[in-house]
């Protein structure tokens, strides 16, 4: 018997250190770790001890004999990975890095941001040093994209916040929420109160398509839509036209799939999640019956991961539609390529399976279109359709890239959502790489324009490496950044702060009387869970800053 990793896998590698026989791959030091869709357990080596399942923060690991029917295929998927990547000779795992010597005194670190990258950095700091950590975020609630980005029907993925909250209960950790760095406190002031500042502010800006008509009403970024249905306070008042029978999503990554699910799921299914009330009400009135996802290349190069693609077969009342003629030759060749990655083969196999499944006219539809690109958003006063061009794949520098043909097509729609990636925004008083949209850095240490390192300033997460990877990818990223910070502290490269924690809190109390601390967040969390309990949901979120602030004081929002 073996244990099996399934769809929920967050790639944070907590399971690896618990495995007594080192049979989980890839490891953080392996070349393919940062690009892996998930982790895998070798069925030939697994001793069925269950240590990995106990360590998994999102409950993604099952014993083979307890695997739910809908996840049975993951036994084959795990085994398939090791057919392509057999376990190497047993390697002695390096000992985890030790703690910084107590003789160096108490380290003071501010972390700007409260999402997964920030949480992993805080966890690593508290594990390895005598440290006081202040976590600062402009929003009144923590957890970043876990709260405002993960789809509401992915409750298992959201469960990782319980691990983050364990860190937040540490006596040397403080939340400073509803506080905006650059507004309520400057970068210089943060440096005056800490040995170091870590910026974990993500990549909040959406990439644009750069085509005519993109700014018409009815054309939006995927980020706006995701933030809206997740109750982000900046987007709660947005309005989306759901009156048409179809929506088009430009892009076919996991975010695009999330949106397609939310638009096609029965609202009664969504009513059991933490979706924002305003979004649930709008979706109950939605007339959308079909969601079309556009990918400029073929199934082999599709941006979605195979676990998310596979999960679509379990959507009740929804058919996944793929035209077999759009399964390009490169996809067919991948099935016969002995060097093809198992995840790539699975993508192609799934696309072919979907193309051959029977359809029910009563069902809603998620349609995957391959080898097409948007050319123009059509309409006069609002979106009325989208012109697309058909592509062909040509080889360039050893890769297959899309090249437009002279074949165009018009798709009628009243809603276009672009899901073509994110990019970072400049951080006040920090250098910024305008071409890569990140803060320039050397393994997390921030670099100035002249190439020198900026003492005491660090980055982690998407603002460090760009918008790549999943939630757990931020763990190894944060560990690298914290390792550099602690090396600098031990080497005496971090000047002692001029002011202490009490002075910081006094300054912020004056600048931002509506600061929400850890006790305030716990009150908000409890109130949201209580509201959810009344309706059989995990929580009902507060979506306005005013209501969230009232809840932080134990008051019932108006």
Secondary structure by P-SEA (a helix, b strand, c coil): cccccccccccccccccccccccccccccccccccccbbbbcccccccccccccccccccccccccccccccaaaaaaaaaaaacccccccccccccccccccccbbbbbbccccaaaaaaaaaaaacccbbbbbbbccccccccccccccccccccccaaaaaaaaaacccbbbbccccccccccaaaaaaaccbbbbcccccbbbbcccccccccccccaaaaaaaaacccccccccccccccbbbbccccaaaaaaaaaacccccccccccccaaaaaaaaaccccbbbbbbccccccccccaaaaaaccccccbbbbbccccccaaaaaaaacccccaaaaaaaaaaaaaaabbbbccbbbbccccccccccccccccccbbbbbbbbbbbcccbbbbbbccbbbbbbccbbbbccccccccccccccccccccccccccbbbccccccccccccccccccccccccaaaaaaaaaaaaaaaaaaaacccccccccaaaaaaaaaaaccccccaaaaaaaaaaaaaaaaaccccccccccaaaaaaaaaccccc
